[in-house]
Each structure stands twice: as structure tokens, then as C-alpha cells.
Amino acid sequence: MDERYQRLTLFEFADFSKLREKSALVVGVGGLGATVAEILVRVGIGRLVIMDYDTLEMANMNRMIYKPNQIGKFKVEALSEYLLEINEQIDIVAHPFNITSGDGYKAFMDEVGKSDVIFGCVDTFGVRLFMNAKCVEQKRTFIDGGASLDGIRGSVQVVIPGKTACYRCHRHTLGLGKEKSEKTVSVKEDPMLYLELEEPGKDRQTGICHLTSLPTTMTIIAALQCQEGFKYLLEFGDVANYLMYNGIRGVIERYDWERDPKCPVCGEAKDKLDDEKLRKIEEAAKMFDEMTK
């Protein structure tokens, strides 16, 4: 037994040594994903795959793990260096790709098939919907995490295909069939794809990112993602379908949603979301993201 894992052997609810036989995929290695990856490496996950096409900037330095002398490197490259210093025994695979197209899509689909669990740590609706659909399609558990625009709230959703509600079920951020308001950005080429999001205020259209990023909130959400991941992988406790963290009130609330039988991703609907429809959703999400920068 490696001494680094000695205290994990004292955990009475599960055998953490079984994680050496498991593979995890982390998509998005910013404030959330980098912390998720570090936790997985410290507990001895057997194989870790990290995917992110972005490079490090000075604006990323308020988050955990990354260092100023790594600015300009791909995030996955910088993170791999750091993780291997912590635990050289882990098999770490890094893909500096956008997972929704080209080589990135091929690599993502290949890695999803090889992974026991997929952690979503991205900041766009479109990519979340894309990952959710592909994980449901491949029958792989998807654990999504995200923080609010004000940086003090966040949520974690565990999608176990065929058992729990998926990310698309009852999703309030998708206004299907609603009338477009004056303050709404929408795409209505297909009723199923109607993506309704509030336009950013004029004070947020300055070319600077105004999405608050608190390392405290990011760390809390990343830890909750990993905790639910361990419960799923090691089969202990009661895996939560949805957790909502409110840092202002200092509470974490749990919700167990029923699956939506009419969900176009995991429900019984005949008209499922195919690759083309997912692409249109991604385009709509990118349009909104550009407006918030």
C-alpha cells in the first residue's frame, strides 16, 4: 500500500483502492475542472483524461492550481505537469481540443466510451447539452457542475442514464415554445431547439468578461462533484440527482427530479436531439456567450 493512500484505507463506507481500476474524463479544466482533476489524482484514480482547448491567461490566476509562469500554455498541458508532480503513478491523457467538432469530437466520443464517469466543468449551455446527450446516448454517467454569474452560488447534477433525470429534463433555461420577449435572444429554426436567454445589460458589453469567479465557490462545487462521483463509482451512500449551493445563505439543498418522459434526450419522444440539432443549440449558446464578454 502506497503511504499516500493510507488514510483513505480508514474510510469505513467504501474501498478507495478500487478507484485504481476506474477511468474518469474531465471536460473543461478552468476553476472547476482543474480542482476536480486534482482531487481525482490525489485519491488514486487509475486513468484521468482532461480536455480543454483554451490557453492560460492572467485572468485565470485568481483560481486554484495554475501559476503565472504557465501563461500561454494550453490549460491541459499546464495541468498535466502539475498533476504528475503530485502523483506520477496516474495515467493522465490530455487533449487540447474543442470537443464539439473535428478531432476534438472524435477524441471526446472515444474517451466517453472508455470512461466510467464524465465530469462536465464547462461554462456554456450548448456544450453542457451536447455532453449530456452524448453521455446518455453512450450510457455513461455524467456529473455536471457550474457556478452562477454572481459567483456565490452553484449546482451539481448527476445524470445516470435510464435512472435519473438528465440535464435536459425540465431544464428551465430552455424556453421551449415560449413567445420571444424584447429582452430575449432566441433561435427558433426548430421548436425543439428554441433557446431563450436573457440579453446582458449594456453595462456588460464592454469587451471584458463580467462573469464572477470565486475560488471558494469553484472549490466547493468541484468537491461536491467528486463526492457524488465517488459515491457512484464506489457504490456507497445515496447519490444525489441535483445539489444547489447558496453561499449567501450558507446552505446546500438537494432535489431529486423525476425523469421527463417527454425529454428529447432521455425520454420516450420519437424526435430525439441528433447531432445537427445539437450543433444548432451550440451555435445559439455561442451567440449568447459572445454577447456577455
C-alpha positions as CSV (number, residue, x, y, z in Angstrom):
1,M,0.0,0.0,0.0
2,D,1.4,3.4,-1.1
3,E,1.6,5.5,2.0
4,R,-0.1,8.4,0.2
5,Y,-3.4,6.5,0.3
6,Q,-3.0,5.2,3.9
7,R,-5.6,7.5,5.4
8,L,-8.1,6.6,2.7
9,T,-8.0,3.0,3.9
10,L,-9.6,4.3,7.2
11,F,-12.7,5.3,5.3
12,E,-15.4,2.9,6.5
13,F,-18.0,3.3,3.8
14,A,-16.0,2.2,0.7
15,D,-12.7,0.8,-0.6
16,F,-10.9,3.7,-2.3
17,S,-8.3,1.3,-3.7
18,K,-11.0,0.3,-6.3
19,L,-10.5,3.7,-7.9
20,R,-7.3,2.4,-9.4
21,E,-9.4,0.3,-11.8
22,K,-11.5,3.3,-12.8
23,S,-11.2,5.9,-15.6
24,A,-12.6,9.5,-15.4
25,L,-12.9,12.1,-18.1
26,V,-12.9,15.8,-17.1
27,V,-14.1,18.3,-19.8
28,G,-13.1,21.9,-19.1
29,V,-10.2,22.5,-16.7
30,G,-10.7,26.0,-15.5
31,G,-11.7,26.8,-11.9
32,L,-13.9,23.8,-11.6
33,G,-12.2,21.2,-13.7
34,A,-8.7,21.7,-12.5
35,T,-9.8,21.2,-8.9
36,V,-11.8,18.1,-9.9
37,A,-8.8,16.7,-11.6
38,E,-6.5,17.3,-8.6
39,I,-8.9,15.6,-6.2
40,L,-9.2,12.6,-8.5
41,V,-5.4,12.3,-8.8
42,R,-4.9,12.6,-5.0
43,V,-7.2,9.7,-4.3
44,G,-5.6,7.5,-6.9
45,I,-7.9,7.3,-9.9
46,G,-6.4,4.8,-12.4
47,R,-6.8,6.8,-15.6
48,L,-7.6,10.5,-15.9
49,V,-8.4,12.2,-19.2
50,I,-8.6,16.0,-19.4
51,M,-10.0,18.0,-22.3
52,D,-9.9,21.8,-22.9
53,Y,-8.9,23.8,-26.0
54,D,-8.2,27.1,-24.0
55,T,-4.9,28.6,-23.0
56,L,-4.0,30.2,-19.7
57,E,-4.3,34.0,-19.2
58,M,-3.5,36.3,-16.3
59,A,-7.3,36.4,-15.6
60,N,-7.1,32.8,-14.7
61,M,-4.7,33.4,-11.8
62,N,-7.4,34.0,-9.2
63,R,-8.2,30.3,-9.4
64,M,-6.5,27.4,-7.8
65,I,-3.6,25.4,-9.1
66,Y,-2.3,27.5,-12.1
67,K,0.8,29.7,-11.9
68,P,1.8,32.9,-13.7
69,N,4.8,31.2,-15.4
70,Q,2.4,28.9,-17.2
71,I,0.5,31.7,-19.0
72,G,0.3,31.0,-22.7
73,K,0.3,27.2,-22.3
74,F,-2.7,25.0,-23.0
75,K,-4.6,24.5,-19.8
76,V,-4.4,20.7,-20.2
77,E,-0.7,20.9,-20.7
78,A,-0.1,23.1,-17.6
79,L,-2.5,20.9,-15.5
80,S,-0.8,17.7,-16.6
81,E,2.6,19.0,-15.4
82,Y,1.1,19.9,-12.0
83,L,-0.8,16.6,-11.6
84,L,2.2,14.4,-12.4
85,E,4.2,16.2,-9.8
86,I,1.5,15.2,-7.3
87,N,1.2,11.6,-8.4
88,E,3.3,10.2,-11.1
89,Q,1.5,6.8,-10.9
90,I,-1.6,8.1,-12.6
91,D,-2.2,7.6,-16.3
92,I,-3.0,11.1,-17.5
93,V,-4.2,11.8,-21.0
94,A,-4.5,15.4,-22.2
95,H,-6.5,16.6,-25.3
96,P,-6.2,20.3,-26.2
97,F,-9.4,20.2,-28.3
98,N,-12.9,21.6,-28.7
99,I,-15.0,18.5,-28.0
100,T,-17.8,19.5,-30.4
101,S,-16.0,19.4,-33.7
102,G,-13.3,17.7,-35.7
103,D,-10.5,15.8,-33.9
104,G,-11.9,17.0,-30.6
105,Y,-15.3,15.4,-31.3
106,K,-13.6,12.1,-32.3
107,A,-11.4,12.1,-29.2
108,F,-14.3,13.0,-26.9
109,M,-16.5,10.2,-28.2
110,D,-13.7,7.7,-27.9
111,E,-12.9,8.8,-24.4
112,V,-16.5,8.8,-23.3
113,G,-16.7,5.1,-24.3
114,K,-13.6,4.3,-22.2
115,S,-14.6,6.3,-19.1
116,D,-16.6,5.2,-16.1
117,V,-17.7,8.7,-15.3
118,I,-17.6,12.1,-17.1
119,F,-17.2,15.3,-15.2
120,G,-18.6,18.4,-17.0
121,C,-16.9,21.6,-15.9
122,V,-17.7,24.0,-18.8
123,D,-19.4,27.3,-18.7
124,T,-21.8,27.2,-21.7
125,F,-25.3,25.8,-22.0
126,G,-24.6,24.4,-25.5
127,V,-21.7,22.3,-24.5
128,R,-23.5,21.0,-21.4
129,L,-26.4,19.9,-23.6
130,F,-24.1,18.3,-26.0
131,M,-22.2,16.4,-23.3
132,N,-25.4,15.3,-21.7
133,A,-26.9,14.0,-24.9
134,K,-23.7,12.1,-25.8
135,C,-23.3,10.6,-22.3
136,V,-27.0,9.5,-22.3
137,E,-26.5,8.0,-25.8
138,Q,-23.4,6.1,-24.7
139,K,-25.0,5.2,-21.3
140,R,-22.2,6.8,-19.3
141,T,-22.7,8.7,-16.1
142,F,-22.4,12.5,-16.4
143,I,-21.7,14.8,-13.5
144,D,-22.2,18.4,-14.3
145,G,-21.0,21.3,-12.2
146,G,-21.5,25.1,-12.6
147,A,-21.4,28.4,-10.8
148,S,-23.8,31.3,-11.0
149,L,-23.0,34.6,-12.8
150,D,-22.5,36.3,-9.4
151,G,-20.0,33.7,-8.3
152,I,-21.6,32.9,-4.9
153,R,-24.0,30.1,-6.0
154,G,-23.6,26.8,-7.9
155,S,-25.1,23.5,-8.7
156,V,-24.2,19.9,-9.3
157,Q,-26.3,17.4,-11.3
158,V,-25.6,13.7,-11.6
159,V,-27.1,12.1,-14.7
160,I,-27.2,8.3,-14.6
161,P,-28.8,7.3,-17.9
162,G,-32.0,5.4,-17.5
163,K,-32.2,6.1,-13.8
164,T,-32.1,9.9,-13.1
165,A,-33.3,13.0,-14.9
166,C,-30.8,14.1,-17.5
167,Y,-29.5,17.7,-17.8
168,R,-32.2,18.4,-20.5
169,C,-35.1,17.2,-18.4
170,H,-37.3,20.1,-17.1
171,R,-34.4,22.5,-17.9
172,H,-35.8,25.9,-17.1
173,T,-33.1,27.7,-19.2
174,L,-34.6,26.3,-22.4
175,G,-37.8,28.2,-23.1
176,L,-39.5,25.7,-25.4
177,G,-42.5,27.0,-27.3
178,K,-42.5,30.4,-25.5
179,E,-43.1,33.7,-27.1
180,K,-39.9,35.8,-27.6
181,S,-39.8,38.9,-25.5
182,E,-37.9,42.1,-26.3
183,K,-35.1,41.2,-24.0
184,T,-34.6,37.6,-25.3
185,V,-32.0,36.1,-27.5
186,S,-33.6,33.1,-29.3
187,V,-33.2,30.6,-32.0
188,K,-36.4,29.1,-33.3
189,E,-35.5,27.3,-36.5
190,D,-36.9,24.2,-34.8
191,P,-39.4,24.3,-31.9
192,M,-37.4,21.7,-30.1
193,L,-34.3,24.0,-30.2
194,Y,-35.9,27.2,-29.0
195,L,-33.1,28.5,-26.7
196,E,-34.3,31.5,-24.7
197,L,-31.8,33.5,-22.7
198,E,-31.9,37.0,-21.2
199,E,-29.7,39.6,-23.0
200,P,-26.9,41.0,-21.0
201,G,-27.3,44.6,-19.8
202,K,-25.5,47.5,-21.5
203,D,-23.0,47.7,-18.6
204,R,-21.8,44.2,-19.5
205,Q,-21.0,44.8,-23.2
206,T,-17.5,46.3,-22.7
207,G,-15.4,43.6,-24.1
208,I,-14.3,42.4,-20.7
209,C,-15.6,39.2,-19.1
210,H,-18.0,40.0,-16.3
211,L,-18.6,36.5,-15.0
212,T,-17.6,36.5,-11.4
213,S,-15.2,33.6,-10.4
214,L,-14.7,33.0,-6.7
215,P,-12.1,30.2,-5.9
216,T,-14.2,29.4,-2.8
217,T,-17.3,28.6,-4.8
218,M,-15.4,26.8,-7.5
219,T,-13.7,24.6,-4.9
220,I,-17.0,23.8,-3.2
221,I,-18.7,22.8,-6.4
222,A,-15.7,20.7,-7.6
223,A,-15.7,18.9,-4.2
224,L,-19.4,18.2,-4.5
225,Q,-18.9,16.8,-8.0
226,C,-16.2,14.5,-6.8
227,Q,-18.1,13.4,-3.7
228,E,-21.0,12.3,-5.8
229,G,-18.6,10.7,-8.2
230,F,-17.0,8.7,-5.5
231,K,-20.4,7.6,-4.2
232,Y,-21.4,6.4,-7.7
233,L,-18.1,4.7,-8.6
234,L,-17.6,3.0,-5.2
235,E,-21.3,2.3,-4.6
236,F,-21.8,3.9,-1.2
237,G,-24.3,6.4,0.2
238,D,-27.2,7.9,-1.7
239,V,-26.2,9.6,-4.9
240,A,-27.9,13.0,-5.3
241,N,-29.5,13.9,-8.6
242,Y,-29.2,17.6,-8.1
243,L,-27.5,19.8,-5.4
244,M,-27.8,23.5,-5.2
245,Y,-25.3,25.5,-3.2
246,N,-26.1,29.0,-2.0
247,G,-23.1,30.7,-0.5
248,I,-25.1,33.8,0.6
249,R,-27.3,31.7,2.8
250,G,-24.7,29.0,3.6
251,V,-26.8,26.1,2.6
252,I,-26.8,23.1,0.2
253,E,-30.2,21.9,-0.9
254,R,-30.9,18.6,-2.6
255,Y,-33.5,17.9,-5.3
256,D,-34.4,14.5,-6.8
257,W,-36.1,15.3,-10.1
258,E,-38.3,12.8,-11.8
259,R,-37.3,12.0,-15.4
260,D,-39.3,13.8,-18.0
261,P,-41.0,11.2,-20.3
262,K,-41.2,13.9,-23.0
263,C,-37.5,14.8,-22.7
264,P,-36.0,14.8,-26.3
265,V,-32.7,13.3,-24.9
266,C,-33.6,10.6,-22.4
267,G,-37.4,10.4,-22.6
268,E,-39.7,8.4,-24.8
269,A,-40.0,11.1,-27.5
270,K,-39.5,9.9,-31.1
271,D,-37.9,13.1,-32.2
272,K,-34.6,12.9,-30.3
273,L,-31.8,15.5,-30.4
274,D,-29.5,14.4,-33.2
275,D,-26.0,15.9,-34.0
276,E,-27.4,18.6,-36.3
277,K,-29.9,19.8,-33.6
278,L,-27.1,19.8,-31.0
279,R,-25.0,21.9,-33.3
280,K,-27.7,24.5,-33.6
281,I,-28.0,24.7,-29.9
282,E,-24.3,25.1,-29.6
283,E,-24.4,28.0,-32.1
284,A,-27.2,29.7,-30.1
285,A,-25.2,29.3,-26.9
286,K,-22.0,30.7,-28.5
287,M,-24.0,33.7,-29.7
288,F,-25.1,34.4,-26.2
289,D,-21.7,33.9,-24.8
290,E,-20.2,36.4,-27.2
291,M,-22.7,39.0,-26.1
292,T,-21.7,38.5,-22.4
293,K,-18.0,39.2,-23.0
